[in-house]
Amino acid sequence: MDDILAQQVGLRSLQVPVPGGRPDRVQACRNLAEACGASLLVRVSKDGLRAHILGLPSETAAAAELLASLHTERLELPERVARSLAERGGSRARDIERDSGGVQLRLNVGGRTPTADLFGSAGAVQQALRLVQQRHAHAALRLPAAATTWMFGHGGGRVVREIEEACAGVSVHLGEAEDASGSRLVEAVGPS
C-alpha cells in the first residue's frame, strides 16, 4: 500500500537490510539515512536489521546505498586510551563521532581488554580510526624504579610536568607496582 501511494505522488519506498544492525544502532542508522535528503522518512526495525526508506527517488537511492555501506569495526584499546576517551563525560568519544562524519563509537571497558565498537559508513569508520590514533596515541615503556622516582618525584613530578607542558595535550602516567625486575610501567597518552 505504501509503495502504491508513494508512486502516485512521485516518491519511492524501499525496504533494505542494515549490515551490522543491532537494537542500539537504530537511531544512528536513521540519522545517517535521513541526512541523505530532506524528503526522507526512515524507519528502522527495533532489532536494527531492516530499514524502510520513503522519499524522493534520488534521495531514497542515496540512503539505501549508504545503509548498504555501513561497517562495524572493533578496536582494542590500551586501558589508558579507553579512560582518555571516556573522561569528561565521554566528550572526547563524542568529538571522534562528530569529526569522523557520523560514526557511532561505543566503549566497552568491562572486559579484560577495553574495546571501542565503531559503526558507520566505511569511510567514516576509517576516519574515526585515524582520529583515535592521532588524538589518543599511546606509548608505554618500563623504567627502573629509581628513574620513575626521579621523574615523578616524591611530591612534585617536575620532570613529568615539563614533559606534559612541552608536549601539549599529552598526559604521563605511572603504573601501579614494580614488577619482578624492579621496573615500573610509564605510559603517555595524547596527540601524536
C-alpha positions in Angstrom: 0.0 0.0 0.0 2.8 2.4 0.9 4.5 1.7 -2.4 1.4 2.5 -4.5 0.7 5.7 -2.6 4.4 6.8 -2.8 4.5 6.2 -6.5 1.3 8.2 -7.1 3.0 11.3 -5.5 6.4 10.8 -7.1 8.1 9.2 -4.1 9.9 5.9 -3.7 9.6 3.4 -0.9 12.3 0.8 -0.2 12.9 -1.9 2.3 16.6 -2.6 2.8 18.7 -4.7 5.2 21.1 -2.9 7.6 24.6 -4.6 7.7 25.8 -4.9 11.3 22.4 -3.7 12.5 21.6 -4.0 16.2 19.0 -2.5 18.5 21.4 0.0 20.0 22.2 1.3 16.4 18.6 2.1 15.3 18.9 5.9 16.0 22.4 6.1 14.3 21.0 4.3 11.2 18.0 6.5 11.0 20.1 9.7 11.4 22.6 8.6 8.8 20.0 7.7 6.3 17.9 10.8 6.8 21.0 13.0 6.3 20.9 11.9 2.6 17.9 14.2 1.9 15.3 16.5 3.3 12.4 14.4 1.8 13.4 11.2 3.6 11.4 9.4 6.2 13.3 6.4 7.6 12.0 3.8 9.9 14.4 1.2 11.3 13.1 -2.1 12.8 13.6 -2.4 16.6 16.2 -5.1 16.0 18.1 -2.7 13.8 18.3 -5.2 10.9 15.9 -3.7 8.4 15.1 -0.1 7.3 12.1 1.3 5.4 13.0 4.4 3.4 10.4 6.8 1.9 11.3 9.9 -0.1 12.3 11.3 -3.5 13.8 8.6 -5.7 17.3 10.0 -5.8 17.4 10.6 -2.1 16.0 7.2 -1.4 18.6 5.6 -3.6 21.4 7.5 -1.8 20.1 6.5 1.6 19.8 2.8 0.6 23.4 2.9 -0.8 24.6 4.5 2.5 22.9 1.9 4.6 24.3 -0.9 2.4 27.8 0.5 3.1 27.6 0.5 6.9 30.5 -1.1 8.5 31.5 -2.3 12.0 35.0 -2.3 13.4 36.1 -3.4 16.9 39.3 -1.7 18.1 41.2 -3.0 21.1 42.4 -0.1 23.3 45.1 0.2 25.9 43.3 0.9 29.2 44.7 4.5 29.4 43.3 5.3 25.9 39.9 4.0 26.9 40.0 6.1 30.0 41.0 9.1 27.9 38.1 8.7 25.6 35.6 8.1 28.4 36.7 11.0 30.7 34.9 14.3 30.8 31.6 12.5 30.4 32.6 10.9 27.1 33.1 14.3 25.4 36.3 13.0 23.7 34.4 10.0 22.3 31.7 12.3 21.1 34.3 14.5 19.4 35.5 11.4 17.5 31.9 10.7 16.5 31.3 14.2 15.2 34.7 14.7 13.5 34.6 11.3 11.7 31.5 12.1 9.8 28.9 10.2 11.8 30.4 7.1 13.4 28.8 5.7 16.4 31.5 4.9 19.0 30.7 2.7 21.9 33.4 2.0 24.6 33.4 -1.4 26.2 35.6 -1.3 29.3 34.1 -4.1 31.4 36.1 -6.9 29.8 39.7 -8.0 30.1 40.8 -5.7 27.3 38.9 -2.4 26.7 37.5 -2.1 23.2 35.7 0.5 21.1 33.0 -0.5 18.6 32.8 1.8 15.6 29.7 1.8 13.4 29.1 3.9 10.4 30.0 4.2 6.7 33.3 2.5 5.8 34.9 5.9 5.1 33.7 7.4 8.4 34.9 4.3 10.4 38.4 4.6 8.8 38.4 8.4 9.7 37.4 7.5 13.3 40.3 5.0 13.5 42.7 7.7 12.2 41.4 10.2 14.7 41.7 7.8 17.7 45.3 7.1 16.6 46.1 10.8 16.1 44.4 12.2 19.2 44.9 9.3 21.6 48.3 7.9 20.7 49.7 5.6 23.3 53.3 4.8 24.3 54.5 2.6 27.2 57.9 1.7 28.4 59.3 0.0 31.5 61.8 2.1 33.5 63.9 1.2 36.6 62.1 2.2 39.8 64.8 4.7 40.6 64.2 6.5 37.2 60.4 6.7 37.9 61.1 8.1 41.3 63.3 10.8 39.7 60.6 11.5 37.0 57.6 11.6 39.3 59.3 12.7 42.5 58.0 12.1 46.0 55.7 15.1 45.8 56.4 17.1 42.7 56.7 15.3 39.4 58.7 18.2 37.9 60.0 16.1 35.0 56.5 14.8 34.2 55.1 18.4 34.3 57.9 19.5 31.9 57.1 16.7 29.5 53.4 17.4 29.6 54.0 21.2 29.1 56.4 20.6 26.2 54.0 18.1 24.5 50.7 19.9 24.6 47.8 17.5 25.4 50.0 14.6 26.4 49.5 13.1 29.9 52.1 10.9 31.5 51.1 8.1 34.0 53.0 5.8 36.3 51.9 2.2 36.6 50.8 0.8 39.9 53.5 -1.5 41.1 57.0 -2.7 40.4 57.4 -5.9 38.5 59.8 -8.7 39.5 62.8 -6.9 37.8 62.2 -3.8 39.9 60.9 -1.7 37.0 57.6 0.2 36.6 55.4 0.9 33.6 55.3 4.6 32.4 52.6 5.4 29.9 51.9 8.5 27.8 48.6 9.3 26.0 47.9 12.2 23.8 48.1 13.6 20.3 50.6 12.0 18.0 
